[in-house]
Amino acid sequence: MSEKYEHVGEAEEGFVLSALEPDQLVRAANKAMPRRQLRGGELALLWALRVYVVFMLMVVFWQAWTTR
């Protein structure tokens, strides 16, 4: 069975969820969603956040180590 899905905007999302019958809602909720493909700026922002978190963890551990 080949199913075709169209993208539903946020404005229509509430309407779609209220229009589905319970068994349709369960089937739609159990369907796996593919990963989102991120663009360059989004990837750079996420990597910068990762680097920041690792740096801050090192600062916290350093402060805990030197205050003994």
C-alpha positions in Angstrom: 0.0 0.0 0.0 1.5 3.3 -1.1 0.6 6.2 1.0 1.2 9.8 -0.1 1.5 12.5 2.6 1.4 16.3 2.1 3.1 18.6 4.5 0.7 20.1 7.0 1.4 23.5 8.4 1.1 24.4 12.1 -2.1 26.2 11.5 -3.8 23.1 10.1 -2.3 20.7 12.5 -4.9 21.1 15.2 -7.7 20.7 12.7 -6.1 17.5 11.3 -5.7 16.0 14.7 -9.3 16.8 15.7 -10.6 15.3 12.4 -8.8 12.0 12.8 -10.7 9.0 14.3 -9.0 7.4 17.3 -7.6 4.4 15.3 -6.3 6.8 12.6 -4.6 9.0 15.3 -2.9 6.0 16.9 -1.7 4.8 13.4 -0.4 8.3 12.6 1.3 8.7 16.0 3.1 5.3 15.6 4.6 6.2 12.2 8.3 6.9 12.3 9.3 10.3 11.1 12.5 10.7 9.1 15.4 12.8 10.4 15.4 16.4 9.4 18.2 17.5 7.0 19.9 20.5 8.6 21.4 23.3 6.6 24.9 24.8 7.1 24.0 27.5 9.6 21.9 25.1 11.7 24.7 22.6 11.8 27.2 25.3 12.8 25.0 26.5 15.6 24.5 23.0 17.0 28.3 22.3 16.8 29.0 25.6 18.5 26.5 24.7 21.3 28.2 21.3 21.7 31.7 22.9 22.0 30.3 25.4 24.5 28.8 22.7 26.7 32.0 20.7 26.7 34.0 23.9 27.5 31.7 24.7 30.4 31.9 21.2 31.8 35.7 21.5 31.8 35.4 24.8 33.6 33.1 23.3 36.3 35.3 20.3 36.8 38.4 22.6 37.0 36.7 24.8 39.6 35.6 21.7 41.6 39.2 20.3 41.4 41.0 23.5 42.5 38.7 24.3 45.4 39.6 21.2 47.4 
